[in-house]
């Protein structure tokens, strides 16, 4: 039988350390990126080992699934690490290509017209995803450009308002406007 005093002390110690453990800093971006890359590779290798139990087309499909999953994790980690619109767009394009390759492998199990239809559907899916990625990038860029134009217009209005003042009051107004709009 456990000593109730020891159990109580352990419970108190755990309650005391829980807030400290919860406050530990998140890993830095490089560490998180490397962890994601290592996890992707380990997951790929583990899945590949499971795929080795299969033969023929099921083996090829299993390996293609594993590759596509690895590419997804790696590209998402890379995009998050770079944290740019171009990186996110490039990641979406590469992920789409990896899944297209997987779909082509799945189509190889079919014959005749079914295979042709499957390949056409895989290509159509790739084209649609890539087009969406490019369109999303252009839309985001357009919104950013519009936002920059709005801020510039607001800044010019603020500076125009400052022209109504003179001396130290005008200098303070100009300084405030420049600070507010990052100029």
C-alpha positions in Angstrom: 0.0 0.0 0.0 1.3 3.5 -0.9 2.0 5.9 1.8 -0.7 8.7 1.6 1.9 11.3 2.6 4.2 10.5 -0.3 1.2 10.5 -2.7 0.2 13.9 -1.3 3.7 15.3 -1.7 3.9 14.0 -5.3 0.6 15.6 -6.1 1.7 18.9 -4.6 5.0 18.8 -6.4 3.3 18.2 -9.7 0.8 21.0 -9.1 3.6 23.3 -8.3 5.7 22.5 -11.4 2.8 22.4 -13.9 2.7 26.2 -14.4 6.5 26.3 -14.8 6.4 23.5 -17.4 3.6 25.2 -19.3 5.6 28.4 -19.5 8.6 26.9 -21.3 9.4 28.8 -24.5 8.3 27.4 -27.9 11.2 26.2 -30.0 12.8 28.7 -32.3 11.9 28.6 -35.9 15.0 26.8 -37.1 14.5 24.1 -34.5 10.8 23.7 -35.4 11.8 23.5 -39.1 14.4 20.9 -38.5 12.0 18.9 -36.3 9.4 18.9 -39.0 12.0 17.8 -41.6 13.2 15.0 -39.4 9.6 13.9 -38.7 8.8 13.9 -42.4 11.8 11.7 -43.1 11.1 9.3 -40.2 7.5 9.0 -41.2 8.5 8.3 -44.8 11.0 5.6 -43.8 8.5 4.0 -41.4 5.8 3.9 -44.1 8.2 2.6 -46.7 9.0 -0.3 -44.4 5.3 -1.1 -44.1 5.1 -0.8 -47.9 7.8 -3.5 -48.3 5.2 -6.0 -47.1 3.3 -5.4 -50.2 4.2 -6.3 -53.8 3.5 -5.0 -57.3 1.1 -2.1 -57.8 -0.1 -1.9 -54.2 3.6 -1.5 -53.2 4.1 1.3 -55.7 0.9 3.0 -54.6 2.0 2.8 -50.9 5.4 4.3 -51.7 3.8 7.0 -53.8 1.5 7.9 -50.9 4.5 8.0 -48.5 6.4 10.3 -50.9 3.4 12.6 -51.3 2.9 12.8 -47.5 6.6 13.5 -47.0 6.6 16.3 -49.6 3.5 17.9 -47.9 5.2 18.0 -44.5 8.5 19.2 -45.9 7.0 21.9 -48.1 4.6 23.2 -45.3 7.6 23.3 -42.9 9.7 25.2 -45.5 7.0 27.7 -46.2 6.3 28.3 -42.6 10.1 28.7 -42.0 10.5 31.2 -44.8 7.1 32.8 -44.1 6.7 34.6 -47.4 3.9 34.6 -49.9 6.2 33.2 -52.6 7.3 30.3 -50.3 3.6 29.4 -49.5 2.7 29.5 -53.2 5.8 27.4 -54.2 4.9 24.9 -51.4 1.3 24.6 -52.8 2.7 24.0 -56.3 5.2 21.3 -55.2 2.6 19.6 -53.0 0.2 19.5 -56.0 2.9 18.0 -58.1 3.7 15.4 -55.5 0.1 14.4 -55.2 -0.2 14.4 -59.0 2.6 11.8 -59.2 0.8 9.8 -56.5 -2.4 9.9 -58.6 -0.5 8.8 -61.7 0.8 5.8 -59.8 -2.7 4.9 -58.7 -3.9 5.2 -62.3 -1.2 2.7 -63.4 -3.3 0.0 -61.8 -6.0 0.6 -64.3 -6.2 -0.4 -68.0 -7.7 1.0 -71.1 -10.2 3.9 -71.0 -10.4 3.8 -67.2 -6.6 4.5 -67.1 -6.9 7.3 -69.6 -9.8 8.9 -67.7 -7.9 8.5 -64.4 -4.8 10.2 -65.9 -6.9 13.0 -67.3 -8.6 13.6 -64.0 -5.2 13.6 -62.2 -3.9 16.2 -64.7 -7.1 18.3 -64.3 -6.8 18.2 -60.6 -3.1 19.3 -60.8 -4.0 22.2 -63.2 -6.8 23.4 -61.0 -4.8 23.4 -57.8 -1.9 25.2 -59.4 -4.2 27.7 -61.0 -5.9 28.3 -57.6 -2.4 28.8 -56.0 -1.4 31.4 -58.6 -4.8 33.2 -58.3 -4.6 33.3 -54.5 -1.1 34.8 -54.7 -2.3 37.5 -57.1 -5.3 38.2 -55.0 -3.2 38.6 -51.9 -0.7 40.8 -53.7 -3.5 43.0 -55.0 -5.0 43.3 -51.4 -1.5 44.2 -50.1 -1.0 46.8 -52.8 -4.5 48.3 -52.2 -3.8 48.4 -48.4 -0.5 50.2 -49.1 -2.3 52.8 -51.4 -4.9 53.4 -48.6 -2.2 54.0 -46.0 -0.4 56.3 -48.3 -3.6 58.3 -49.0 -4.4 58.5 -45.2 -0.8 59.7 -44.6 -1.1 62.5 -47.1 -4.5 63.6 -45.5 -2.8 63.6 -42.1 0.1 65.7 -43.5 -2.4 68.1 -45.1 -4.2 68.5 -41.8 -0.8 69.4 -40.2 -0.5 72.3 -42.7 -3.2 74.2 -40.7 -0.8 74.5 -37.8 2.5 76.4 -37.4 5.7 76.2 -35.4 6.0 73.5 -32.6 2.4 72.4 -33.0 2.9 71.7 -36.7 6.2 69.9 -35.9 4.4 67.7 -33.3 1.6 67.0 -35.8 4.0 66.0 -38.5 6.0 63.8 -36.1 2.8 62.1 -34.9 1.7 61.5 -38.5 5.0 60.1 -39.6 5.1 57.8 -36.5 1.6 56.6 -37.1 2.1 55.7 -40.7 5.7 54.4 -40.4 7.3 57.2 -42.4 
